[in-house]
Amino acid sequence: MQPLSALLHPLPPTFVPPPATPSGASSNPTEPTPKQDQNPTDSVFSQFEMIKARMAELILDHYCHPNVGKPCQCGQPDAFATVECRECWYWEPSCAECFIQGHMNTPTHWAEVWDAGRGYSVRHDIASLPGTSWIQLGHRGEACPNCFEDGLKHDFIVVDTNGVHSTRLRFCTCNGSGTYVEQLLHARLFPSTFVRPRTAFTFAVLKVFQVHHLESAESAMAFITSLRHLSDGFFFDDIADPYDQFRDAVKMWQILTSERRYGHHHNIDKLLPHRPSQDLTVRCGTCPELGINTELKVQRDKYREILRYVLVSLYLHLFQIRLCADGNFHANHLIRHNDLSRNISFTEGRGLFPYARLYKAYMDKALGLVAAENAKEKTTCSFLKAVNKQDTKKFIGSDISGVVSIQCAYGFMISLVNLDKGEKFASTDYALFHALIQRFLADPESLRSFLEVIDPLLSYDISCAYAAKILQRFLDNLPELEPVISRFRFLIPLLHIQNHQDNCTYLFSSAYLISAGHFHGEQVEHPWSYSNPFAGQARQMNHGNRIDLYNEVFGYWNFKKFVNTPALLYNELVRAGKLRGSKIEAFFKLCCLYRDKVHSWDMESRSRRVKGDDGQVQSPYRQSTSNVPSQTRIFNALVADQESSTDESKSSTQASIISMLNASISLRKSQLQLKEKLRFENKHHLAQTTAEISTIRHSASKDMKAFREVQQKLFPQLEECILKQGLVTNLEDQLLLTPADFSVEDCLKMNLDSAALIEYRLLEGAAYDAVSQVRVDVRFLSALLGERSANDSGVAALTRSAAQVEEARFKRDSTIALYNAIRTCLLRLGLSSSDSALPEMNLASTLRKNTAAKRALGDTYEPDGMLWTAGMGDTRRLTYRPVNNTQHTDSSDMVATQSSKAPKHTLSGSPPLVSDENEHEPAHSDGNSGWVWAVHAPSKLTDEQVEAWMSEGDRVQWFRAEAEMLRWQEEWELKLIEFVRTICYLHKMSDIWSTLGKSTPNQPGKSAYARKMASQLLDQARRTEKIFEQAGFSALPTENDVVALALAERSKLYDQRSDVGLSAKPSWL
């Protein structure tokens, strides 16, 4: 054998060894060192290219060992080294006798026998070598002393990870040796049948397939085919095909593995009497399980004080189950594949699927009642057509059209039921029934505790239709659970709800539901991406095998979720803590901004949901649709209001410094308008824009002429400067020569210091006016964009609204530019650049979620800008993405990533820059609204109506900010108690397995397995505690401590409410 270091020798001619490495670095002179700026992957491939030829030679050398044909090392006469094992490391060629002796405990290694006539090695099974004709079971491979008859040798197929072996086995006949099946199992061979078996599979091959199958959806047929290829890479069709036997063995192996893993071989049911007997599901450690991870059952008196707070709606989430429902039509089943001879399920009724006969009886009854009342279920949401448009043609050829699932908020699969030609509500009802019985209500005590304490939520993408008659359906079909169902609150996942009508947002969105936390509900889709690759296999199986397959697949899914729960909890807890802090700050900034209004707003009930005469749901989180002006009327009113204030300024030509300086602000605005229009014209070359420029220039020229006449009379010392400016060709480039255009020294020289003070005051007022106007412009633009998306169709309407949107955007950008130009003048007149009252303004400063539209996906991560939060600070959208905390990490750092593009332009400086017409609008400004069509008669809009409309937007903004603050506060509290529950669950289950290990002292294998399970769960508990400490919490061992912390943090919020003039305790509670 060549040493490993020879692998890189001789060096390729083009390779130059690197210089000596410093201490601690690799000192192998043959090991190429990549350059600092070199891609590591490229470096590996470059190294490979340099040694590829030598590697190929060394690999080919294995096809003929240099010692082949020489005398065997055993020294026996006529013993030559002709047999080689290429699966053992460094096996020297030997004679057949030595090979057999060396492989008594590894008889499935292939024997590569050198054929001198052919000139290469031929693969043989060990039983075909000279000197033996069988593999002996028992006696550590030695021949059984009581076995003298050739009849005890049997042709056998043994399947291992390296291929399919057609071999011969000889069973032991000693007293106490056991049956053939027992002898095979002692040898770690799993028989395919149990009467005169002739095929067996090693435990190793069954374990390997189980993992490969669950990780990659590899089918049993593909796996066996690959093993046949490993046996003979050319004549693989000549190899025995044990597919049928392997399929059955895998099914039996899986149920044995599952029952062992879930503790049923140790009689775990006696320690978990509240769970269904022989349960085969992996449970979520965060979901409350009475007596396991929540102490309400065993210490009810101690927690009586806690319950007093929990029953208050603000704290329902602390003792809450959050379920999700969803259907999947990929998991269908074809009618023709139902082999009744093998239609056996080992897991039916014990896992996710209910007993088929009970489910069928229920559906026959339920569908009969539905047919009598309404032949077709329809949704109440006119925007959601998923149920009404189900095309039954796609289900032709299928006796099962898919499945509907119930999952927990962490994506643990709890129950599955089959669907028949569509997603019927009755099927979802039974899935929910099975989930509750299987997971939460298996005994009467659990049912009573559930009704007393637990707050149940159900997220379903068609909750608006599903929840409408759910109580009546349960009363008719499943009356024992009707009291439980009556306590459910229903939600729609936050992504799916975007496809519903606006009413559904205010009725079924978790964003506006007290004690719902940040329950987005979309995790219900995650398991399907894992299970769908198995669908092709499942739809071809009979019903029993299909049920067992999906129970196994989702059991593995749940297991992986269970292992990764601590890291997920860490990420979500840290994210909730960060967002909770920012939402609290944003809300109380708004309270200060609207201090004169928040007291009256705070009196409103947050749970108010009333349908108006127009069919629209009225909610504190929705902008009122009553007496709301139409799109065109708002547009005309805002233009008229701005022009009237401008005309008043321009008409003031009194010979006074105040009037002149006041008029200069209007001129600055006209100059900015000209610059923006000219820039737009250079880009688009529109005749209309050219005409507008001419009109603005003509009007501004007249105003400038009048301004210069007054200026020259009031400030004759500026005559020379005024004459120089008269030589400037373009009006927009002329300096107005007010004190803001001069340095401090020049102002003193020209006796403009008193005028500078006046101008500073006027500019300061103008700056605040510009801020107010920007608010109006942004609100208006947001409403225009929303209405255009929702209601405009056809070329004429779209063209007209596009022009209005363009004009509104131009007005917004011009006002922002005006503000920044005024601020630049103020800086010259003495304003501090760090003044927080008048900071620089850009588009990010104007960000505000559209209050006229329903809540959009991702709104909670999008903060309002400086303009709306009284200078809260950086307003860029930040999505907090914690590090992916593995179980061993010691880092708890946060990674903040900017999720939105930076603006193309910054609106600052002189001359000011205005945004491009394609620049990003404030987030979600294109949300849907429908109020414009509720008013038909055109009429003049009064100032009071405009102010009422704008004030309504402020109110909705405040309520939504409060809702976001409370949801993230609830989410933070929820993650804390889920961390504690997970730790309690792991410790409890570890104790249970430890008890099981002590209960079988006479069965060391059973005890060892139970101790191993107990140790793994305890290790997971300790890792979870360590991760909890990384998140900053190490002294919250019980639910009681979490509740106490939640109450303390809420008390701080109430103190902050008092600081902004609100009552300490919300009056609406």
Beta strands, then each sheet from edge to edge (+ up, - down):
strand 1: 83-84
strand 2: 111-115
strand 3: 120-124
strand 4: 135-136
strand 5: 153-160
strand 6: 163-170
strand 7: 189-191
strand 8: 199-202
strand 9: 320-328
strand 10: 333-334
strand 11: 398-400
strand 12: 402-408
strand 13: 413-419
strand 14: 455-460
strand 15: 489-491
strand 16: 610-611
strand 17: 617-618
strand 18: 878-882
strand 19: 894-898
sheet 1: 1+ 2- 3+
sheet 2: 4+ 6+ 5- 8- 7+
sheet 3: 13+ 12- 9+ 14+ 15+
sheet 4: 10+ 11-
sheet 5: 16+ 17-
sheet 6: 18+ 19-
end
